Amino acid sequence: MTFRTPPSDLARISATILTVIVGFFAFFDASPASAQGVNSPYSATSGETLGEEFGEESERYFGPSDFVLDAEGEYFYVLGADAKVLERVRVDGTAPGERLALDFRPTKLAFLPGETKLAVVGGEDKGRLAVVEIAERSDDGRDILPLKLEKTVKTGHTPSDVATRKTDAGDFIYVSACFAGQIEEYAAETLEKTRSWDAGREPYAIAVTPDQRKLVVANRLTDMPANLNFTHANVRVVDLESGELAVVELYNTHNLLHDVAITADGRYAFISAVQCSYTSITSQVSGGWIAENCVLCIDLDEKKLVEIFFLDDAELGSGNPWGVACSDDGERLIVSIAGTDELIYLPLKRLIEKINDRPEWARPGYGAYSYQSFADGEVQLPFRLRVKFGFKGLRQLVSRGNDVYVLSYFDDAICRATLNLNPPYRYFPDSYVRHEKPPVTLAAAEKAGVADLEADGKPIVVKDALVEDEDRASAELFAATADDPTRGAPLRFVPLVKSEPMHGVEIDRSFARLAPKPVLTMRRRGEILFHDATACFEHWLSCVTCHPDARSDGFNWDLLNDGTGNLKNTKSMLLAHETPPCMITGIRADGETAVRAGFTHILFTAYKEENACCVDEYLKALKPVPSPRLVDGELSESAKRGKKLFDSEEIGCATCHLESNYFTDLRLHRVGSQDPNDFYDKFDTPTLVEVWRTAPYLNTGAHTTIRELLEVGKHGVKDGQFDALSKEEQDDLIEYVLSL
């Protein structure tokens, strides 16, 4: 592998910081939980990385972003976001897949009622909703048809999810336009937009209740000021019959909501989330000191948060929960953990029992839920049954019968887990919480001569040659369809060794590739590491916990690089390497230094230089997302007028925010936002690129809008320049800033 070492990065770190790093290295190298990147031997991350001369043009990834399984359990329909395709493939692997090329990057899909058509959304800033014909109904049942793009329509900015609904008046499609802050309703027959709702900041995941009466909306990020004693994201519930929208307030620090699952009776919605301890100093990560991972339970009748169920164990976090599903029989809730490459099973019926039995005075979070078991008896099952895969980016999942399928976004694969409970149960030593290693194939384990596969809790060591055997078989499978863009290889589920966390509990595991095993560029490996909670001590969090999409989480954090008791707002990492210094106080000389400090002081791990270089490449490759305020990619007439004001000497915005240099002068300034506990009175001039999505503003995070920043915060206009403008001029100036 070829890696570029950042020039003189260590030279910029003070002797004190170096001493601390050496101490961390010595401590964490001795820790059994310190492995940076716990990967399956069949994961692309266990293979080679192309050198820095190989850029994004070398990347040929499928990038599965969503999938559904038809009612018959016969076909998967899978979106390849990176390949821009929809693929239909038989679950039993008896036929090659069929692919439909799309002219936009797809993100989510859903069956229309009757399962003869699919609704597909994507397109990022050029949002698209497409309807694809897949089958037709006849008296004899369902006839599969060739995939056919039927119609498309433009949606709001960056559609992140889609749901469908059947009514007497016809079928409807619902789209969450994430960066437009809108929920949009379309008539399925004509794709005419019929209604829309303002849905706050980044409505990310949506789901329709089984009775077709409500739409649940999970906002990914907080839209509140960050300097309050509480700040959190919200959930919204839309009454689809009356059109009324209700806001469900969550508890302090709930953020990064990713997916929604609704119980069969429509009473409860379970939503994956992170509970961030931003009010605590980030002096340690162990024990969930910085962040804990959970599912939130919303009572949809009462429209309120009724419970929080934590996914972490005492010494083993579950960083970055993503997909959520309820099992068909209502017995289990299953959560995919994107940062730690695993699934977690929870006892759904018992969770609901606990809610119903809770004292009236108790708040959500009451009770020792970690001891609430799956089953009664002398030996109880753990509250959480965790099953490891080691494939990167486990996100969307589907539950059907005893099988759970989950997409591995970074490894272009579908993983499958089948839970088998056969009491009586008996514990293995230290079986409740183990730092389980990723499994190997059953065939490789047998060739390695392993008799008792995992009962002793020790990882199986498999020679590279046995891994290469599997890679070779996979390559041969895809070779037959390599020259035909309309076909994919048949699914081939490869059995892995069973997970047996205790006697009486077996979890069968397997995986099937959707594309040839990826070969990673430095940028792609850096993206994986940025999302990888196994690179963190005890696996509590990853870089995206505070920097979703490498941007800002909207919180203030008390980092140790400028003392304690003085929280600072999270900065976006877009253009961090091009606009030094880094951090709000400019304490890090450049992006390279900041990346390495993040591994050491936030993830609390001894970073590997080659990994840090890959993260550098990922961050450098980030591209600004065009503002929702642009009109066909150009400034509006209002924004054009605002640009003249921005550049004028009278207003003076361009004095510090230079257009020629990403709208920053790369200097520190006194801007009157010093907190009484701050040791510094000068703060970095941030880039204004993507400022439309990085609220709240300033180091204090006190202002949620640009108007408030200028009108109330008097940022850069203390002499009254902004107040002297007419209302129209103020609107024009703000429009320009929000268009950058």
Secondary structure, 3 states (H helix, E strand, C coil): CCCCCCCCCHHHCCHHHHHHHHHHHHHHHCCCCCCCCCCCCCCHHHCCECCCCCCHHHCCCCCEEEEEECCCCCEEEEEECCCCEEEEEECCCCCCEEEEECCCCEEEEEECCCCCEEEEEECCCCCEEEEEEEEEEECCEEEEEEEEEEEEEECCCCEEEEEEEEECCEEEEEEEEHHHCEEEEEECCCCCEEEEEECCCCEEEEEECCCCCEEEEEECCCCCCCCCCCCCCEEEEEECCCCCEEEEECCCCEECCCCEEECCCCCEEEEEEEEECCCCECCCCHHHCCEEEEEEEEECCCCEEEEEEECCECCECCCCEEEEEECCCCCEEEEEECCCCEEEEEEHHHHHHHHHHCCCCCCCCCCCHHHCCCCCCCCCCCCCEEEECCCCCEEEEEEECCEEEEEECCCCEEEEEEEEEEEEEEECCCCCCCCCCCCCEHHHHHHCCCCCCCCCCCCCCCCHHHHHHHHHHHHHHHHCCCCCCCEECCCCCEEEEEEEEEEEEEEEEEEEECCCCCCECHHHHHHHHHCCHHHCHHHCCCHHHCCHHHCCCCCEEECHHHCCCCCEECCCCCCCCCCCCECCCCCECCHHHHHHHHHHHCCCCCCCHHHHHHHHHHHHCCCCCCCCCCECCECCHHHHHHHHHHHCCCCCHHHCCCHHHCCCCCCEECCCCCCCCCCCCCEECCCCCCHHHCCCECCCCCECCHHHHHHCCCCCCCCCHHHHCCHHHHHHHHHHHCCC
